[in-house]
């Protein structure tokens, strides 16, 4: 609990001035459902949240034949559009 309390970026999310993308998977076994900042992203003009149904913990593998991770593709797509 100490780690999550002291390491959380949640209190700082409202201060983001440069457009930022948060990409996380709902099926990530590490964080709990309270970690997804849906409300903050909805209210913000600079914070964008994509909570994919699948992706696991830091994975987002596109498939065994696709060497590019979904998270990498989304990061490039986001950077090119903002």
N, C-alpha and C positions, 0 to 999 in steps of 0.2 A: 504494500500500500504506500509506503514511504517513497519508493521509486516512482510510482505513477503520479503521486501528488507533486513531487518536486521536479519531475522530468517532463511533465505534460506541457505541450505548447498551447493547449486550449485557452488559457487566459490571454495569450498574445494574438490569437487569430483575428480579433476585431481591429487590430492595429496594422494589418497587412495593407500596404499602399500599392505595391506592385502586383499585378495579377498573378495569382498562384493557383496551381492545380494540386489537389490532394487526390491521390488515387489509392484506393484500398479495396480489398475484397471482403464481402460479407462473410465468406466461409473461412476467413483467416482465423486460425484457432487461438492466436495469442491475445488480441484485444477483446474486450467485451463490447456489447452493443452500445454502451454509453460513450464509447470513444469516437463515434462517427459524428462530426459536427454539422449535421443536417441543418439545424436552425441557424447557426452562424453563417453557413454558406448561402442559405436562402436570403438572408438579410444583407449580405455583402455584395458590393459591385466588383470586388477584386478577388474574392475567394471562390474557387470552383471545386466542387466535390463530385467525384465519380466513385460510387460504391458499387462495384461490379458484383454480380451474384457469385462468381467463381474467380479464383485466382490464387487461393491459398495464402501462405505467408511469404511475401516478397517474390512470388513466382510469376504468375501471369504468363505461363508458357503458352505460346500460340498453337503448338502442336509438335509432334515429333519430327515432321518434315520442314517446319518453319523455324529457321534459326533466330528470328527476331522475336523478342518477348513482347507481349501485348503492352506492358508498361512502357517499354522503349518506344514503341510505335505511337502510343498516346502522348508521350512527352514531346516527341518531335512534332506531331500534329498540333499540339497545344502551342508550342513555341513558334511555329510558323504562322499561326492565326492571331497571335497577340503581340 
